[in-house]
Amino acid sequence: MGSSLPEAFVTKMERLLGTEFPAFLASYEDTRWYGLRVNTLKCSVPEFQGMTSLKLDPIPWASTGYYYREEDRPGKHPYYHAGLYYIQEPSAMAPVELLDVRPGERVLDLCAAPGGKSTQIAAKLAGEGVLVTNDIHPDRVKALVKNIELSGARNAVILNERPERLEEAFQGFFDKILIDAPCSGEGMFRKEEEMAKSWQPAWVDRYAGMQRDLLKQGAAMLRPGGRLVYSTCTFSPEENELMIAEFLGAHPEFQVVPVLMRHGFQPGNPSWVDITEVSSMQAAAAAQQLQGAARLWPHQLSGEGHFVAVLEHRIGRAAPSKQSVFPSLMTAASGGKDKAKSRSKERYGWERGLTRRQPVLDLQPFYEFMRQMAPGVPVDSISLHGEHIYVTPQGLPDLSGIRVIRPGWYMGSLKKQRFEPAHALAMGLRLQETSRFISLSSDDPAVVRYLKGETLEMPEERVQLANGMEKKKGYCLVGVDGYPIGWGKWLDGMLKNDYPPGWRWT
């Protein structure tokens, strides 16, 4: 591919890399690396290793990441549709690993679509705390929603908002923030040849302006002592070392946490930027901090090009004095419609904070469904958007005026006094939590037929009951080798398919 790289890009990289340039250029003739990450919200790494026939080799910088062979095509396996893993470029796994997410924390993924890093964060939260995942582009948010739902995350809020608006709502709120910034994409040229063909030198300056704003906005939303990881998939110093030098100069309360240089990681290069022009710090101190950032080069490791800087807030700043939670119509699973009416007589609209008065919906069909089908699953902190029901994470600030796409785990909708469970509810459950389910084997042709949306013949003995459930008729959670893939309705030996059309096997 080296001969098809943009001439201006080649000239720039030769100037930057000097004696390393021949090895860098030669890496573009190598085969790209393919990776997947086990979703530990669904299964443990040992469990997955015991189930899969894929030939996997560990990615050294990602605890749940593995290289796979291109010909194995893991996207064409039922386990992919069960959300047991996410297909992700190996180097792209590094930023979240360096974010050091712990269960129970409040975490923001500011530029999240299509959602790979958000699902990685969700797995590290292990169902505790809250993940706020945002992207400014409406079309890209659709992929973000799908990947969050596929992962089975129950504690994720999905936004489609400009970062400056989030800055107002989330002042000092988050423990950890990831800014995987839009960039000129130079590190992805081997993976995406079309990007190399369309690249223009002017992209560097265009994206640098966005990155500068994102860092400023992210800093305002981080709590004192919190951690912010800034990453790009480009090589340009203007978008990497220069960004960090500028940020440190303007925000002396932050410092770089040095990345351990192993697995082929290389230090940032302060000689590529004029530190004295962009920073009020002493040049030597600034240079030392920039060397603590990490560069992932395709000729130094088995992955594509990335830059990562870990920034820590080290000076106290006053926390927000008021943090109201999402408005909700129900705060406990028990109590049904009477308690719902006593809590509020308003329906809260999530887009642009719209609030319109209307009669409160009767939530009893939803509670009855959950009581029968998943009696042990907590459904407190209920929020409504029209007829749609969500379980929202606790302790969020008031998001009036913010464009909220998913205010939490999507349960389903109420239509004509009937509750219709959402695919997101199925993907967030475990088979052992449900009272009526059908578990298929991954080598059963019926799995692919189900994923294609077909109605299946299903003998009565295949319907399994638990938790005192007596009726086999009705909604069943369908799974593959014990892991949910969607809903179906069973009646008289037939399973009517409820798999979403937009998700179907093609």
N, C-alpha and C positions, 0 to 999 in steps of 0.2 A: 504493500500500500504506500510505501514511502514516496514513490514517484507522483502520487496523486495528492499529496499534501500541499496546501496553499504555499506559494513561494514566499510570501511575506512572513508566514508562520515559521517556515524552515529557517529563514535568515535570522529571525529573532531568536529562535532556540539555539542556533549555532553560536550566536553572540553570548547568550546567557550561559551555556553549558561548556563551552570551550572543549577541553580534551574528552569530556564525557559525551559530546554530541554524536560521534559515530555509533556508540552503543545505544543511545537513545533512538536514533534514526533506524537502526537495525531492528529495534523492538517492534516496529510497525509491520515487519514481515512475519512476525510470530503470530500464532493463533491466539485470539483473545481468550480470556479465562471466563469460565461460567461458574456461578455460585448460587447456592440456596441457603436459607437460614431456617433451622427448625423452630417452629412456633411453640414455645414452652407453655403458652396458655392452654394448648390442647394436649400435648404429650411431652414427656421428658426426652432428652437426647438418647439415653439408652433404650427407651421404648421404641423410638423411631428407628434407631439402628437395627433393632431386632425385627422390625416389620418390613423395612424397605429392601428391595433388590438392587437399588442404585449403588454403583461403585462410587464411594465418597472418600475424599481426602480432606482433613481438617484445614480450615483457613486459620493461620496462626494468631491473627489479631482479633478474631471473633469467636467467642466461646461456644456459640451454637451454629457457626457458619461452616459450610463445606463446599469444596469444589466438586463439580460433577462433569461428566463427559457430555458434549453437545448431542451426540447421537442418542443419549438416554431420554431426552425430551420429557423432563419431569412435569411440565405443564400439561401433558397428555396422560395424566394418571389420576384416578379418583381421589388419591390423597391430597392432590393440589386443590380439588374442589371441596375437600373437607377442611381446608385451611391448615393442614399439618406443617406446611412450610411456605416460605415466601421466596420467590426467585429474585435474586439481587446480585448485582455486580459486586465482587469481593471487596474492592477498596471502599465501596460505599457503605460497608458495615462499620468502618473504623470510627466515624464521628460519634455515633451513639455509644459505642464501647467507651470512648473517652469522656462522654457526658457523665458516666458513672451514676446512672439512675438507680434509686433504691425504692423498694415498695413503700407506699404511703406518701410519696412526694407529689408536689404539684409541678407538672412539666408542660412546657409549651414547645410545640414544633411549629415555628412561625411560617415557614415556606414549605408546606408538607407534601403537596401532590407529587406523585401519585400515591404516596403513603407508605413506601417501604420502610423508611426510618421511623415513622409513627408506629407501625406495627412492631418494630423492634423495641421501641420505648414501652409500648403496651405490655409486651412480654416481660420486660424487666420490672415493671410495676406490679406484675403478678396479681392484678385485680384490685390493688389497694391504691389509694390516692386518686389523682385525677390527671388525665391527659387532655389538654386542649390542643387541637390540631387544626391549622388554618391554611388556607391558600386563597389568593386574591382572584384567581381566574375561575369563573363559574364552570366552564367546561372541564377543567382539570379536577375540580372538586368532585365530580361524578365518580372518577376513578378512585379518589381518596375515600369516599363513602363506601364504595364496594370493597376496597381492601381492608378498611377498618372492620366492616361487618364480617368479611371472610375470616379475619383473624380471631373473631369471637370476643373482642374487647367489650367489656361491660361498662367501663368507667371513662369512656372517651366522649368529648364534646367536639363537634365538627363545625368550624366557622368558615365563612366566605367573606372576609372583610379586609379593608385596607389596614395595614399595621398601625398607622397613626391613630385610628379609631380604637384599636385594641389598647394602645398605650394609655388612653384615658381611663379605660375600664379596669385595667390590670396593674395599676401602679404598685410596684414592689410586691407583687403577688406570688411569683413563681420561685421554686427552689432551683429548678434547672430549666434552661432554655437552649434549644437547638436552632441555629440559623444556618440552614443549608442553602446558601444564598444563590439566587439566579446569577449566572455567570456566562462568560464567553464559551465555555464548554470545551476548551482545548484538550482537556484530559480524556475526552470521550471519542476522539477522532478514530481510534482503532475499532472501537465498539460500534460507532455510528458514522459510517463513511459519508452519508448525506450531510451530516453536520459539518464535516471537513470541507465539503464542496461549497457549502453556502457561507462559510465563515468569512467575516470581514474584519480588518484591523480595527475599525471604528467601534466594534462591539466592546472592546476592552473599556474604553472611556464611558460608553453608554451604561454598562452594567456597574461600573465603579460608583456612579452616582446613587444607584439603587442600594448598593451594599453599604455605603456610608450611612444612609438613612436607616436601614434595617438594624445596623449595630447600635445606633443611637436609640432607636425605639426599643430594641431588646433590652438595653441596659436599664431603661426606665421601668421595665416590668419585672426585673430580677430583685429578689429580696437581698438584704445585706448578708454577705457570706455565701450567696448563691453562686452557681457555676453556669457560664454561658459558653457554648461551643460554636465557633464560626468555622464553616467549611465551604469549599468550592470544589468543582471538578475542572479547574483550569490551571494553567502554568503561569499566567501573567503576574509578575510582581505587583503591578498596579492594583490587582484585585485581591492580593494575598498579603505579602509583607507590608506593603504601603498602607493597606486598609488597617492592619493591626497597629502600625506605628502611629497613624493618625488618631485612631481610637484611644490609644494609651495616652497620647499627648493631651487629648481633650477630656479624658476620664481618668485622672490619677488615682481614683479609688479602685481601679482594676489593675490586676497584674496577670501575666501569663503564667500558667502552671505548666512547667516543662513536660513535654511528652517524652516518655522513655524511648530512646532510639534503638529499636530492635525490630526483627522481622523484615528488615530492609528499609524501614523508615529512615528518612534523612532530615537533618535540621533545616529550618528556615534560613534564608540567606540575606542577612542585613545589608550586604554590599550591593544588592540590586536596587536599593532605595536610598535616597539622600535623607538620612534620619534627621540631620540638623535643620532641614527645611520644614519638617512636618511634626516635630516633637519638641516640647519644652524640656524634656528630660535630658540628662547628660547622654551624649552619644554612645558612650561605652555601655551604660546601663540599658539603653534602648536596644542596642545590638544584642546584648545578652538575652533580653526577653524575646526578641524575634527568633533567635536560635532555638528557643524552646518550642516554637511551632514545628509541625511536622509536614514534610512533603513526601508523597507517595509517587514514585516514578515508575513507569512501566518497564524500564530497563534494570530496576533495582529490586523488584518484587513481582509476584504473580498476581497482577491486578492492573487497573487503569490508573490514570493520573488524578491525584487529589491533593488538597491542602487542608490542614486542620490546625486550628489554634484554640487552646483551652484557656478561657478567661475567668478569673475569680474576683468577685466583689470583696474587697478587703477592708473597707471603711463603712461604719454603720450609717444607715440612712433611715429616717423615720418610716415605719411601716404604715400602711393605710389605716386610718382610724375607724373606718366603717367598711364592713364586708358583709353585705346582705346576700342571701342565697337566692337561687332561681325562684321566682314565684311558682308555687305549686298548688294544686287543688287537693292533694292528698299526701299526707306524710306517714301514713302507716297502711300496711296491707289489710289489716282488719278494720272493720267499720263500714265498708261499702258506701252506698250512695248517701246515706244520712250524714255521715261525717264529712263527705265531700261537699255537700251543700252547706254545712256549717262552716267549712274552711273558707269558701270563697264563692262568689256568684259571677265570677268573670272567667272568660276564656282568654288566655294570653297568646297573642300571635308572636311568632319568633322572628319573622322577617321585618327588619327595621323597627323592632320594638312595638309593633302595632298592637293595641289593646282594644278589643271590641266586646261589648256586653252581649251575652246570649245565655239562654238557659244552660245550666250545667248538665253535661251528659251523664247518663246513668252508667256508672262504671261496674255495676254488678256483674254483667256478662264477662268482663275481663277478669275480675277477681275469681269468679267461679271457674273459668278456664284454668287459671293458674293454680287454684286450689286442687283441681282434679289432675291436671297434667304435670305440674312441677311444684308440688306442695312445699318443698324445702327451699325454694328460691325466693329471696327477699325482694319485695316490690314496693319498698317505701320510697318516699320522695318522688311521687308521680307528677308529671307535667303533661299538659295537653297542648296540641297544636291542631285546632279543628277537631276532627274525630280521631286523630293520631295520638297514641299513648307512648310516653317515654319514661324510663327510670333515670333520673338525673343524679349526677354525683353531688355530694353534700359540700357546702361551704364555698360555692362560687360567688363572685361579685354580681351585682345587678348588671345584666346585659341588655337592658332596654336600649333600643337603637342600634344594636349589633345584629348583623345578618347571621343568624344561627341556622345551620342546615340540619344538624342533629343535636338536640340538647341533652343527649345521653343515649342509653341503650334503647333501641326502637323495639317496642313490644308488639305493635300491630295497630289495628283500627277498629272502631265500632261502626257498624253499618246495619241499620234497621234492627237494632237491639241484639245484634250478633257480633261477637268478637272474632276477627280474622287475624290469626297470628302472623307476624312478619317473618321474612327469611332471616333477618338479623336476630330475632329471638331464637330461632332454631340453631343458628351458628354460635350463639353465646351459651347455649345449654350443653350439658353432657348427657349422654344416654342414661347414665345411672341416676340422673336427677329427674327423669321423666317416668310417667306411669304407663304410657302406651307407646311402644316403639317397635320398629322393624330393623334388624341389623343384617345387612347384606355382606357377602364376602367380596373383597376387591377383585377376585378373579371370576366373579359371577357376571355373566353378560347382562343381567338385569340392572347392574349398577350403571353402566353406560346408557342403557335404555332409559333409566330414570333421569339421568343427567341430561338427556336429550329431550325430556319433557313428555315421554310416552306414559300412557296408562299401563299398569302392570297387572298381570294375573298374580294373585298372592294368596296362597292357601291360608286358612284360618290359623293353622298351627304356627305360622311364621310371625303372627302378631303376638308380641310379648307384653305381659301386664305386670305392674308392680304397684306398691303403695296402696294396696287395697282396691285398685281399679278392677271393675268387674266386666264392663262392656268393651268389646273389641271394635265396635262400630265407632267411626269418627276420626278425628285428627290423630295421626301417628307421627312421631319423630322418626325419620328415616336416616340410617347411618351406614357407614362402610367400615367394617372391622371394628365396630364399637365407637366410631366418631361421627357426629351428625353431619348430614349434607343437605337436609331440608325437610319440608313437611309433605305429607300425603294424607288423603282421606280414604280409610278402608271401609268397604261395605260388601258383604256377600262374595268374598273371594277376589275382589278387584281393588286395586290401589289407585285412586284418582290422584294424578300428579299435581303438586303445588309448587314445583321448582320454577323460579322466576324466568320468564322468557329471555331477559337480557343476560342471564348467567349460563345459559345452556351450552352443553358440549357441542362444538361444531367441528 
